[in-house]
């Protein structure tokens, strides 16, 4: 089970719902970015996601390293499956 999965912002958050669209291990999902409301989040930014919530903003290098680590541990399919399991406001 993954604690946090790197996700790349595909569409910025709606001001009312605080939901953004992100690519999480090849799966597009709406994620809640309210915990990062004091940071600027733009298309192309990377965040760490846990159960559908963006927990922190990370660099592209950190995201790539995290993805490589998941692959090396054989956890990339598990992370992808976890991402498929949540979708705020319906499937994207």
Contact map, one row per residue, 1 for C-alpha under 8 A:
11100000000000000000000000000000000000000000000000000000000000000000000000100110000000000000
11111000000000000000000000000000000000000000000000000000000000000000000000100110010000000000
11111000000000000000000000000000000000000000000001000000000000000000000000000000000000000000
01111100000000000000000000000000000000000000000111000000000000000000000000000000000000000000
01111110000000000000000110000000000000000000000111000000000000000110000000000010000000000000
00011111000000000000000110000000000000000000011110000000000000100110000000000000000000000000
00001111100000000000011110000000000000000000011110000000000000100000000000000000000000000000
00000111110000000000011100000000000000000011111000000000000000000000000000000000000000000000
00000011111100000001111000000000000000001111111000000000000000000000000000000000000000000000
00000001111100000001111000000000000000000011000000000000000000000000000000000000000000000000
00000000111110000001110000000000000000000110000000000000000000000000000000000000000000000000
00000000111111000011100000000000000000001110000000000000000000000000000000000000000000000000
00000000001111101111100000000000100000000000000000000000000000000000000000000000000000000000
00000000000111111111000000000000000000000000000000000000000000000000000000000000000000000000
00000000000011111110000000000000000000000000000000000000000000000000000000000000000000000000
00000000000001111100000000000000000000000000000000000000000000000000000000000000000000000000
00000000000011111110000000000000000000000000000000000000000000000000000000000000000000000000
00000000000011111111000000000001110000000000000000000000000000000000000000000000000000000000
00000000000111101111100000000111110000000000000000000000000000000000000000000000000000010000
00000000111111000111110000000111100000000000000000000000000000000000000000000000000000000000
00000000111110000011111000011110000000000000000000000000000000000000000000000000000000000001
00000011111000000001111100011110000000000000000000000000000000000000000000000000000000000000
00000011110000000000111111111000000000000000000000000000000000000000000000000000000000000000
00001111000000000000011111111000000000000000000000000000000000000000000000000001001000000000
00001110000000000000001111100000000000000000000000000000000000000000000000010011001000000000
00000000000000000000001111110000000000000000000000000000000000000000000000000001000000000000
00000000000000000000001111111000000000000000000000000000000000000000000000000001001100000000
00000000000000000000111101111100000000000000000000000000000000000000000000000000000000000001
00000000000000000000111100111110000000000000000000000000000000000000000000000000001101110011
00000000000000000011110000011111000000000000000000010000000000000000000000000000000000111111
00000000000000000011110000001111100000000000000010011100000000000000000000000000000000110000
00000000000000000111000000000111111000000000000000011100000000000000000000000000000000010000
00000000000010000111000000000011111110000000000000001110000000000000000000000000000000000000
00000000000000000110000000000001111110000000000000001100000000000000000000000000000000000000
00000000000000000000000000000001111111000000000000001111000000000000000000000000000000000000
00000000000000000000000000000000111111111000000000000111100000000000000000000000000000000000
00000000000000000000000000000000111111110000000000000000000000000000000000000000000000000000
00000000000000000000000000000000001111110000000000000000000000000000000000000000000000000000
00000000000000000000000000000000000111111000000000000000000000000000000000000000000000000000
00000000000000000000000000000000000111111100000000000000000000000000000000000000000000000000
00000000100100000000000000000000000100111110100000000000000000000000000000000000000000000000
00000000101100000000000000000000000000011111100000000000000000000000000000000000000000000000
00000001111100000000000000000000000000001111100000000000000000000000000000000000000000000000
00000001110000000000000000000000000000000111110000000000000000000000000000000000000000000000
00000001100000000000000000000000000000001111111000000000111100000000000000000000000000000000
00000111100000000000000000000000000000000001111100000000111100100000000000000000000000000000
00000111100000000000000000000000000000000000111110000111110000100000000000000000000000000000
00011110000000000000000000000000000000000000011111000111110000000000000000000000000000000000
00011110000000000000000000000010000000000000001111111111000000000000000000000000000000000000
00111000000000000000000000000000000000000000000111111110000000000000000000000000000000000000
00000000000000000000000000000000000000000000000011111000000000000000000000000000011001000000
00000000000000000000000000000111000000000000000011111100000000000000000000000000001001110000
00000000000000000000000000000011111000000000000011111110000000000000000000000000000000000000
00000000000000000000000000000011111100000000001111011111100000000000000000000000000000000000
00000000000000000000000000000000101100000000001111001111100000000000000000000000000000000000
00000000000000000000000000000000001100000000001110000111110000000000000000000000000000000000
00000000000000000000000000000000000100000000111100000111111000000000000000000000000000000000
00000000000000000000000000000000000000000000111100000001111101100000000000000000000000000000
00000000000000000000000000000000000000000000110000000000111111100000000000000000000000000000
00000000000000000000000000000000000000000000110000000000011111110000000000000000000000000000
00000000000000000000000000000000000000000000000000000000001111111000000000000000000000000000
00000000000000000000000000000000000000000000000000000000011111111100000000000000000000000000
00000110000000000000000000000000000000000000011000000000011111111110000000000000000000000000
00000000000000000000000000000000000000000000000000000000000111111111000000000000000000000000
00000000000000000000000000000000000000000000000000000000000011111111100000000000000000000000
00001100000000000000000000000000000000000000000000000000000001111111110000000000000000000000
00001100000000000000000000000000000000000000000000000000000000111111111000010000000000000000
00000000000000000000000000000000000000000000000000000000000000011111111100000000000000000000
00000000000000000000000000000000000000000000000000000000000000001111111110000000000000000000
00000000000000000000000000000000000000000000000000000000000000000111111111110010000000000000
00000000000000000000000000000000000000000000000000000000000000000011111111110000000000000000
00000000000000000000000000000000000000000000000000000000000000000001111111100000000000000000
00000000000000000000000000000000000000000000000000000000000000000000111111110000000000000000
00000000000000000000000000000000000000000000000000000000000000000000011111111000000000000000
11000000000000000000000000000000000000000000000000000000000000000000011111111110000000000000
00000000000000000000000010000000000000000000000000000000000000000010011011111111000000000000
00000000000000000000000000000000000000000000000000000000000000000000000001111111100000000000
11000000000000000000000000000000000000000000000000000000000000000000000000111111110000000000
11001000000000000000000010000000000000000000000000000000000000000000010000111111111000000000
00000000000000000000000111100000000000000000000000000000000000000000000000011111111100000000
00000000000000000000000000000000000000000000000000000000000000000000000000001111111110000000
01000000000000000000000000000000000000000000000000100000000000000000000000000111111111000000
00000000000000000000000110101000000000000000000000110000000000000000000000000011111111000000
00000000000000000000000000101000000000000000000000000000000000000000000000000001111111100000
00000000000000000000000000000000000000000000000000000000000000000000000000000000111111100000
00000000000000000000000000001000000000000000000000110000000000000000000000000000011111110000
00000000000000000000000000001110000000000000000000010000000000000000000000000000000111111111
00000000000000000010000000001111000000000000000000010000000000000000000000000000000001111110
00000000000000000000000000000100000000000000000000000000000000000000000000000000000000111110
00000000000000000000000000000100000000000000000000000000000000000000000000000000000000111111
00000000000000000000000000001100000000000000000000000000000000000000000000000000000000111111
00000000000000000000100000011100000000000000000000000000000000000000000000000000000000100111
